[in-house]
Amino acid sequence: MKDTIRQLEGKVALVTGGTKGIGKAIADELASLGATVIVTARSKPAEDIHYDFIAADLTKSQDNESLAKAITENYGGLDILINNVGGTSSPAGGFSVLSDEDWENDLQLNLLAAIRLDRALVPSMIDKKTGVVIHISSLNGKLPLYASNFSYGVTKAALNNYSKTLASEVAQHGLRVITVSPGMVKTTAMETFLNGLGTTIGKNFEETTQVVMDSLGGVPMNRLASPEEIANLVGFLASPKASYITGANYVIDGGTIPTTF
């Protein structure tokens, strides 16, 4: 029944990091709602993808500019921008183990990539007086874990603040800007992170998963989210059903954060 409700018919959407994990699930969800979907990543995956693909390394200014130019020329701009690309390769162990390079890499991937792409694509949305920008952040931006991903949490917290500030600026032009902060999601990237952390702390995958959940204060639903569960929320927020929602940060974490704000 869901695919008969095409809330996004006629809309053009870009999903960064859209070839796998949460990004791919979001691309699938937006397409099921009727959107024309473009995905971008550093390189095209070996397997076939069902959407238009533009290669771009969003940590590089020139790639952002080329991507924006291609979208403008081929699609006339965007209606929906999903800034999903992010991650970290920084080591666990707290602030003292992090180098300048670790900080720079996390800043580029988790904050500056979104800022650059917004700067390239949001002006055309302002001209049209309509559009939705959704930044995929992380639970760690609100609930930091210094021992496992110090710099990642700090850069996601910066993304949260940036997203809220941008929402305040562009609301007068008819644009909505929203943040979505997933908790632990069952993706290849999460499995890689947990395996790496397990090597550091000398535990197997299951034990490491439990350690991380415990470090968050526990996950009341006692499981990781599926990428599709995150995508379902994003699809709603991108749709006209969420037309009065902007500047909000939606935490989707199985009840992990123990507060009401």
Secondary structure by P-SEA (a helix, b strand, c coil): ccccccccccbbbbbcccccaaaaaaaaaaaaaccbbbbbcccccccccccbbbbbccccaaaaaaaaaaaaaccccccbbbcccccccccccccccccaaaaaaaaacccaaaaaaaaacaaaaaaaccbbbbbbcccccccccccccaaaaaaaaaaaaaaaaaaaacccccbbbbbbbbcccccaaaaaaaaaaaaaacccaaaaaaaaaaaaccccccccccaaaaaaaaaaaacccccccccbbbbcccccccccc
